[in-house]
Amino acid sequence: MTDAVIVDAVRTPMGRGKPGGALSEVHAVDLLAAALQGLVRRTGIDPGTVEDFMVGCVSQAGEQSATPGRQAWLASGYPVHVPSVTIERKCGSGQQALEFAAQAVRAGVHDIVVAGGIESMSRVPMGSARMGADPHGPAVHARFPHLSGQGVAAELVADKWGLSRRGLDEYSARSHELAAAAADSGGFDDEIVPVTTPDGGVVALDESIRRGTTADRLGELRAVFGTDENRAAHPQVDWKVTAGNSSQITDGAGAVLVMSATRAAELGLRPRARIVASSVVGDDPTLMLTGPIPATAKALARAGLSIDQMDAVEINEAFAPVPLAWAAEFPGLPAERLNPRGGAIALGHPLGASGIRLMTTLINHLEQTGGRYGLQSMCEAGGMANATIIEILS
């Protein structure tokens, strides 16, 4: 089977996903186009040789409807014969786009694919594609009677694994501290493509990092999901999930160039990483956020590797209980290897783009620290998860 390799990966800065955020005036299609164009510039690839543009996007409404990848491709002035497709696997949509790209290459269907992700949460608010739904509540069309909102699921996970409020806040402060250190040392410089705003300004830095965040300050925030209704439904829960120990709503996009190893060699391109193994699983839909645990185990088994061989692991910080519960199940991974540059608590979670953001950061961290193997996994609404293992080649 043909090896699928990552030639390059880029992302935009993360902008706060609300009016007035750094990227809030940038049309969603233009935001994705910025990432795409940055990837093409950096690699020198002829856009006409790309065989598909696979894009993860969750809220496919408004500016993100009508196949945003196709719109971004055309907006970039690239050849019209290249198609695009939009992929939605909840928070793992971008990661699934990458995995579908790799699968197409491995199967010999394509030699060159761009995988991308987009979510402009300031312009297309979360839940926009669900008519009449409360974006923070249970799925209104669900036929499974025990689905809960993701915030409640985070509380249930914290309760099951015995995670304390202090532990959640300490972990969250760590996320900001590590992200700030990476940003200040230039660790993110090679992965970020600057974005020009409509007024001519240039956004080149993540807006979401809160320097000086401490567990004590986070401890002053109230638990946001402890409503009377939720407390009545779950009387055993000691409510502790807050805005400070949850991921931030952000705007962002990213793009990854995936090729067969053979085609990369023919074009004189030096791949940065090889996709070793991947998995996608369903898990308990009530706990909802625990999927990265079995997804990790499945990917490791497929790769024939152990957790201690992973030099870095990215578990999306949708809520602090997610990586902490995962870490409790994989004690063989040294704590400093988990989300070593912070995560979505500090850098934000632009839904459909997060899988691309994690992979971009993972590759750069491994290259800059001399690591070989890395793993990333994302929890997804409905109790699903993706996991991907890569090996650094550059």
C-alpha positions in Angstrom: 0.0 0.0 0.0 1.3 3.5 -0.9 2.5 5.6 2.0 0.6 8.9 2.6 2.9 11.7 3.6 2.3 15.3 4.8 4.4 17.7 2.7 3.3 20.8 4.7 0.7 22.0 7.1 -0.3 25.6 7.9 -3.0 27.4 9.9 -4.3 30.9 10.4 -4.0 32.7 13.7 -6.8 32.0 16.1 -9.2 34.9 16.5 -11.8 35.3 19.2 -15.1 34.1 17.8 -17.2 37.1 18.6 -17.9 40.5 17.2 -14.8 42.6 17.4 -12.5 39.6 17.3 -9.3 39.9 15.3 -10.7 37.9 12.4 -14.4 38.7 12.8 -14.5 41.0 9.7 -13.0 38.3 7.5 -15.5 36.4 5.4 -15.3 32.6 6.2 -14.4 31.8 2.6 -11.6 34.3 2.6 -10.3 32.9 5.9 -10.1 29.4 4.4 -8.6 30.9 1.2 -5.8 32.5 3.3 -4.8 29.2 4.7 -5.0 27.5 1.3 -3.0 30.2 -0.5 -0.4 30.1 2.2 0.0 26.4 1.8 0.4 26.7 -2.0 3.0 29.5 -1.6 5.1 27.6 0.9 5.2 24.3 -1.1 5.3 25.8 -4.6 2.8 23.1 -5.6 1.0 23.6 -8.9 -2.7 24.0 -7.8 -3.8 22.3 -11.0 -2.2 19.0 -9.9 -4.3 18.8 -6.8 -7.0 16.2 -7.3 -9.4 17.1 -4.4 -9.8 19.7 -1.7 -11.4 18.0 1.3 -12.6 20.5 3.9 -13.9 19.9 7.5 -16.7 22.3 8.5 -19.3 21.9 11.2 -21.8 24.8 10.8 -22.6 24.6 7.1 -24.8 27.6 7.0 -24.5 31.2 5.8 -20.9 31.9 4.6 -19.9 28.3 5.2 -22.7 26.8 3.1 -22.4 26.0 -0.6 -19.2 23.9 -0.2 -16.8 26.4 1.3 -13.8 24.6 0.0 -15.0 25.1 -3.6 -15.7 28.7 -2.9 -12.2 29.2 -1.3 -10.5 27.4 -4.2 -12.3 29.6 -6.8 -11.7 32.8 -4.7 -8.0 32.0 -4.8 -8.0 32.0 -8.6 -7.0 28.3 -8.9 -7.9 26.0 -11.8 -11.6 25.3 -11.9 -11.2 21.6 -12.7 -10.2 20.8 -9.1 -13.2 19.8 -7.0 -13.9 20.1 -3.3 -16.1 18.3 -0.7 -17.2 19.3 2.8 -16.9 16.8 5.6 -18.8 17.0 8.9 -17.8 14.7 11.8 -18.5 17.3 14.5 -15.4 18.6 16.2 -13.3 16.0 14.3 -14.3 17.3 10.9 -10.9 18.7 10.0 -9.1 15.6 11.2 -11.5 13.4 9.3 -10.8 15.4 6.2 -7.1 14.7 6.7 -7.8 11.0 7.2 -10.0 10.8 4.1 -7.2 12.5 2.1 -4.7 10.0 3.4 -7.0 7.1 2.7 -7.5 8.3 -0.9 -3.7 8.4 -1.4 -3.1 5.0 0.2 -5.8 3.5 -2.0 -4.3 4.9 -5.1 -7.3 7.0 -6.0 -5.4 10.2 -5.7 -1.7 11.2 -5.6 -2.2 14.8 -4.3 -4.9 16.0 -2.0 -5.3 19.1 0.1 -7.1 18.6 3.4 -8.5 21.7 5.2 -10.7 23.0 7.9 -12.7 26.1 8.5 -14.9 27.6 11.2 -15.7 31.3 11.5 -17.6 31.2 14.7 -18.1 34.9 15.0 -19.8 35.0 11.6 -21.5 31.6 11.6 -22.3 31.0 15.2 -22.3 27.5 16.7 -25.6 25.8 16.1 -26.5 27.9 13.0 -27.1 24.8 10.9 -29.6 23.4 13.5 -32.8 25.3 12.9 -34.5 26.1 16.2 -31.9 24.4 18.3 -30.2 25.5 21.5 -26.5 25.1 20.6 -25.7 24.4 24.3 -28.5 21.9 24.8 -29.2 18.4 23.7 -29.7 17.5 20.1 -33.3 18.4 19.3 -33.6 15.7 16.6 -32.0 12.9 18.7 -33.8 9.7 19.0 -31.5 8.3 21.6 -33.1 9.3 24.9 -30.0 9.8 27.0 -28.1 12.4 25.0 -26.9 15.4 27.0 -25.3 18.7 26.1 -21.5 18.6 25.9 -21.1 20.8 29.0 -23.1 18.3 31.0 -21.1 15.4 29.5 -17.9 17.2 30.6 -19.3 17.3 34.1 -20.2 13.6 33.9 -16.6 12.8 32.8 -15.1 14.8 35.6 -17.4 13.0 38.1 -16.5 9.5 36.8 -12.8 10.1 36.9 -12.9 12.0 40.2 -11.4 15.2 38.8 -11.5 18.2 41.2 -12.3 21.8 40.3 -8.8 22.7 41.4 -7.3 20.1 39.1 -9.4 21.4 36.1 -8.3 25.0 36.8 -4.6 24.1 37.2 -4.7 22.2 34.0 -6.4 25.1 32.2 -3.8 27.6 33.6 -1.1 25.3 32.3 -2.7 25.4 28.8 -2.3 29.2 28.7 1.2 29.1 30.2 2.4 26.6 27.6 0.8 28.4 24.7 2.2 31.7 25.8 5.7 30.2 26.1 5.5 28.7 22.6 4.2 31.9 21.1 6.8 34.1 22.8 9.7 31.8 21.8 8.6 31.7 18.2 7.4 28.2 18.4 4.2 28.9 16.4 5.9 31.1 13.8 6.4 28.4 11.2 2.8 27.2 11.3 0.9 30.4 11.1 -0.1 32.1 7.8 -0.9 35.8 8.4 -4.4 37.0 7.4 -5.2 40.4 5.9 -8.4 41.9 7.2 -10.8 44.0 5.0 -9.3 47.2 6.5 -5.8 46.3 5.4 -4.6 45.1 8.8 -2.6 41.9 9.2 -3.3 39.4 11.9 -0.3 37.2 12.5 -0.6 36.1 16.2 -3.1 34.1 18.2 -5.6 36.4 19.9 -6.9 33.8 22.4 -3.9 33.3 24.7 -4.4 34.9 28.2 -1.0 35.5 29.7 -0.9 35.5 33.4 -3.8 33.1 33.9 -3.7 31.3 37.2 -5.7 28.5 38.8 -6.7 30.9 41.6 -8.2 33.4 39.1 -10.0 30.6 37.2 -11.3 29.4 40.5 -13.4 32.5 40.8 -15.5 31.6 37.8 -18.9 30.0 38.2 -19.9 26.6 36.9 -21.9 27.4 33.8 -23.8 24.2 33.3 -25.2 23.8 36.9 -28.7 25.0 36.0 -31.7 23.9 38.0 -32.8 21.6 35.3 -29.3 19.9 35.0 -29.0 19.7 38.8 -32.3 17.9 39.0 -31.3 15.5 36.2 -27.9 14.8 37.7 -28.1 15.3 41.5 -24.8 13.4 42.0 -22.7 15.9 40.1 -20.5 18.5 41.8 -20.7 21.1 39.1 -17.2 22.4 38.2 -16.9 23.1 34.5 -16.5 26.8 33.7 -15.8 29.1 30.8 -12.2 29.1 32.0 -11.6 25.4 31.9 -13.5 24.9 28.6 -12.3 25.6 25.0 -12.7 29.1 23.6 -15.0 29.9 20.7 -12.7 31.0 17.9 -12.3 31.8 14.2 -9.7 29.8 12.3 -8.7 27.8 9.3 -5.9 25.5 8.1 -4.7 23.4 5.2 -2.5 20.3 4.8 -0.9 19.0 1.6 -1.1 15.2 1.5 0.7 13.1 -1.2 1.9 9.7 -2.1 5.5 9.3 -1.1 6.3 8.5 -4.7 4.7 11.7 -6.1 6.5 13.8 -3.5 9.8 12.3 -4.6 9.0 12.9 -8.3 8.3 16.6 -7.5 11.4 17.0 -5.4 9.4 17.7 -2.3 10.6 16.6 1.1 7.7 15.3 3.2 7.6 16.4 6.8 5.6 13.5 8.2 4.2 10.1 7.4 0.7 9.0 8.5 1.3 5.8 10.3 -2.2 4.7 11.5 -5.6 6.1 12.2 -8.8 5.1 13.8 -12.4 6.4 14.3 -14.7 5.0 16.9 -18.1 5.4 18.6 -18.2 5.5 22.4 -20.7 6.1 25.2 -23.0 8.8 23.8 -24.0 10.0 27.3 -20.5 10.6 28.5 -19.9 11.7 24.9 -16.4 13.0 25.3 -14.5 9.8 26.2 -14.0 8.6 22.6 -10.3 9.6 22.4 -9.5 6.8 24.9 -10.6 3.8 22.7 -9.6 5.7 19.6 -6.1 6.0 20.9 -5.9 2.3 21.9 -7.1 1.3 18.5 -4.7 3.5 16.6 -1.8 2.3 18.7 -2.7 -1.3 18.1 -2.9 -0.7 14.3 0.5 1.0 14.4 2.1 -1.7 16.6 3.3 1.1 18.9 2.9 1.8 22.6 1.9 5.1 24.3 5.4 5.6 25.7 6.8 5.8 22.2 4.7 8.9 21.5 7.0 11.9 21.8 4.0 14.2 21.9 0.2 13.7 22.1 -2.5 16.3 21.2 -5.9 15.5 22.9 -8.2 18.3 22.0 -9.1 20.4 25.1 -12.8 20.7 24.4 -13.1 20.8 28.2 -10.4 20.2 30.7 -11.9 16.8 31.8 -11.3 15.4 28.3 -7.4 15.3 28.3 -7.3 14.6 32.1 -9.6 11.6 31.8 -7.5 10.4 28.8 -4.3 10.9 30.8 -5.6 8.7 33.6 -6.2 5.9 31.2 -2.7 6.2 29.6 -0.3 6.6 32.6 2.6 5.5 30.5 2.8 8.9 28.8 4.9 11.4 30.7 2.7 14.4 31.7 4.9 16.9 29.8 4.2 15.2 26.5 0.5 15.8 26.7 -0.5 19.0 24.8 3.0 20.4 25.2 2.1 23.8 23.6 -1.3 24.2 25.3 -4.5 23.4 23.6 -8.0 24.6 22.8 -8.4 26.2 26.3 -5.7 28.7 25.3 -5.7 28.5 21.5 -9.4 28.1 20.9 -11.5 25.5 19.2 -12.7 26.6 15.7 -14.7 23.4 15.4 -14.2 22.2 11.8 -10.6 23.6 11.7 -9.4 22.2 15.0 -8.2 18.8 13.6 -6.0 20.7 11.1 -4.7 23.1 13.8 -3.8 20.2 16.1 -1.9 18.4 13.4 0.0 21.5 12.3 1.1 22.3 15.9 2.0 18.6 16.5 4.3 18.4 13.5 6.0 21.7 14.3 6.5 20.7 18.0 8.0 17.3 17.1 10.3 18.8 14.5 11.5 21.5 16.9 12.1 19.1 19.7 13.6 16.2 17.8 10.6 13.9 18.4 9.7 11.0 16.1 6.1 9.8 16.8 3.1 11.9 17.6 -0.6 11.2 18.2 -3.7 13.4 18.1 -7.3 12.6 19.0 -10.5 14.6 19.1 -13.7 14.0 21.0 -16.8 14.5 18.9 -20.5 15.1 19.7 -22.6 12.0 19.9 -19.8 10.0 21.5 -17.3 9.6 18.6 -13.6 10.3 18.2 -10.7 10.2 15.6 -7.1 9.4 16.4 -4.1 9.7 14.0 -0.5 8.7 14.5 2.3 10.3 12.5 6.0 9.8 12.2 8.3 12.8 11.5 10.4 12.4 8.4 12.1 15.9 8.0 
